[in-house]
Amino acid sequence: MSIALNETHDPALTSWVAAANAPECDFPIQNLPFAVFRRAGTGEDFRAGVAIGDQVFDLGAAAGAGVFANHDAATQAAAAACRHAALNALMALGPVAWSALRLALSRMLRHGAPEHAALERFLVPQSAAEFTLPAHIGDYTDFYTSIHHATAVGRLFRPDEPLLPNYKWVPIGYHGRASSIGVSGQSFPRPQGQTRVPGAAAPSFGPARRLDYELELGLFIGPGNDQGLPIPVAEAERHVFGLCLLNDWSARDLQAWEYQPLGPFLAKNFATTISPWIVTLEALAPYRAAWTRPADDPAPLPYLDAPDLRSAGALDISLEVLLETAAMRAAGQPPARLSVSNFRHSYWTIAQLVAHHTVNGCNLRAGDLLGSGTQSGPQPEEAGSLLELTVGGKQGLTLPNGEQRTFLEDGDAVILRGWCAGEGKPRIGFGICRGEIRQTSLHG
Amino acid sequence: MSIALNETHDPALTSWVAAANAPECDFPIQNLPFAVFRRAGTGEDFRAGVAIGDQVFDLGAAAGAGVFANHDAATQAAAAACRHAALNALMALGPVAWSALRLALSRMLRHGAPEHAALERFLVPQSAAEFTLPAHIGDYTDFYTSIHHATAVGRLFRPDEPLLPNYKWVPIGYHGRASSIGVSGQSFPRPQGQTRVPGAAAPSFGPARRLDYELELGLFIGPGNDQGLPIPVAEAERHVFGLCLLNDWSARDLQAWEYQPLGPFLAKNFATTISPWIVTLEALAPYRAAWTRPADDPAPLPYLDAPDLRSAGALDISLEVLLETAAMRAAGQPPARLSVSNFRHSYWTIAQLVAHHTVNGCNLRAGDLLGSGTQSGPQPEEAGSLLELTVGGKQGLTLPNGEQRTFLEDGDAVILRGWCAGEGKPRIGFGICRGEIRQTSLHG
């Protein structure tokens, strides 16, 4: 597990980029998340950047200008990979290179760095940047790691058996759609499809009426493995580049009718939205947490067990869902908070997901995306979807402006946020993941 | 539907490549399937080729040498796309370009063509060629279109409800794994994972004991669609480049334990094997067949219905599974036939699969792969998997050399074949799709 702290984690560090030192900033110098961006409206090539305060440090331009020329080979290789329009090459390099680049950036961007004056020209205001997907995503897998979500949803789909017998043994996952993944800012028309009213003889066709979000984290794969060569759980985190926010939009009425026996398909594959920023696993090291299970639950099978799993396998990441309706936008009102949860409640750790995914010989490639599944906490108000918050649409929510919601309406935007904080630790954040249901309809 | 015949389908045509005119040849001049290849052992760049008899016509080299310089713009564009190491660019061009190139190739390769002497140098013997995946596969979706397979497998997994209520309404599908798809010749170690003996309190971990194949066709997507813009069923075939053979290897014991509630995952994603050759939809035009359903079954919903669906929606493609055990190889014995089936039994047509996949706004991209699902015919001996042929492993098969099989053993190779034939029609074939379970074990 990547639990060792080093000078890049020092809470006392500040940056010469002033906004990075504000107490509520998502991007202090201890964070340094990666994205792929360009200056908006320029038609420039996309390249990698790292967030610092309210700026993007243009890694692609800095590497091209020779800023890293006097650094060690690992840093130079990592910086050179940042000139591409996707982070796959950087992800493939592995943790030694990632860590070398992080250290170099921390030293360059901290207060008093001798390079300060020479580096100012590589800053692009985030407000002037346009983002694209951070990687070419070869495969997208979505897991189901919240036992609270699995139980609450299971109760709605299968009242007689909410939590299936395999749940506490198998990190349940399925393959999702890569083509429809978009970066924060994505909008899409309401999906249409087949639904069936319970008890009806035949299904009907039309727009989904139970459109929902799912609050998730995404995990980008680093080097990956060859087909037939599983990644042992103890080495699994060396294959995780970092984490982002992920909204797994879901049409619950389509899902209920189609999902047997092969799982969700059209209910999920119309869109998935991720945040532009990937927070590296190294940046998350101060927020390691104990991985616990109820005493009566089975111990993980040996291929899912690791020495420091229980002490530090989990990650303490706060997660939040906000809803901005068209009426709120028109009235200039702020979005309404729907729920707050935390990734530390996950029944399975990120190392277990990687080990499980590959144990049969399946190969992961650099840039592959793994979703955590909806991160609902133990309390009902910590639910990560409307399906849970409204108990299957039976209990409507009243928003601060008086609007009612059971499921999402056209024009609704869902905003996910995530952050880590703790006594004596620097607060680091994930930025936002925003997606919107268009008010125009889908064309057949 | 692409049912119009033209001069390229004329059964009287013969080629100046003599082997193409043999009666049992898969690749007569009426076929002209595409692959990506290079001369084995040379380290050359991969490029597109078309099969003719026992040769590959090197399209990449011919295009590079200006062979198509005096052709119309559509043909030139298609030929230029053949210089790449994947067919995605050709697939993206659409049916006008595909058809133009096919006509040009038919005229060049037919007996008496004036170009004959000049084109001999672009022939590479298939026995001297090395193939790779024909396209970069952005997403792989597997369907479940044989009602005979769905019923037989359903009986084993859910004896109380073999065919679920949605089957006759929804073309059931799920997302598969793109990273582990390999071209014919692929080998892989036996997957390992969790299984649970029915009734046992806990699962156990080890090599899969119920390893199986699935006899399928694969369908490569052409131009595709933008997110939010469904492809109407009447236009769907314009988005289908062609078909290949596909073996969806399956570990039945892993599948039974993991598949609820989100579908198959590790039971399928360790390997999928496809044939190198893609037979275009235009080449299949003479083998259009009526699409029929039992009179009591529901009519398709309007978004899945089309004017000439019933007369010509299906395709008459014979399919065959052969098993070659290590003992057969050692003794120089031919592979044993396990079953023969036909794609015309499919409950859903290829146009319906494309229309259904996109009706919710999901975007398909050029080079995406759709699997048909296991093509079991109506008779038990036409089953497309060992699970069905052995009734869940209960009735062993005796092979011609005396060996017994319920499921696959290490060293077994499975060979799929497919072909179209009929009175007064040229026989065209798909070549082979061969995959082998390695005798070495998987390393953790």
Interface residues (C-beta under 8 A of the other chain):
Chain A: G138 D139 T141 Y144 G154 F157 R158 L164 P165 N166 W169 V170 I172 G173 Y174 H175 G176 R177 A178 S179 S180 G182 F188 P189 P191 Q192 G193 Q194 R196 A202 P203 F205 A208 Q227 G228 L229 P230 P232 A251 L254 W257 E258 Y259 Q260 P261 L262 G263 P264 F265 L266 N269 F270 A271 P298 L301 P302 Y303 H356 H357 V359 N360 G361 C362 N363 L364 R365 D368 R438 L442 H443 G444
Chain B: G138 D139 T141 Y144 G154 F157 R158 L164 P165 N166 W169 V170 I172 G173 Y174 H175 G176 R177 A178 S179 S180 G182 F188 P189 P191 Q192 G193 Q194 R196 A202 P203 F205 A208 Q227 G228 L229 P230 P232 A251 L254 W257 E258 Y259 Q260 P261 L262 G263 P264 F265 L266 N269 F270 A271 P298 L301 P302 Y303 H356 H357 V359 N360 G361 C362 N363 L364 R365 D368 R438 L442 H443 G444
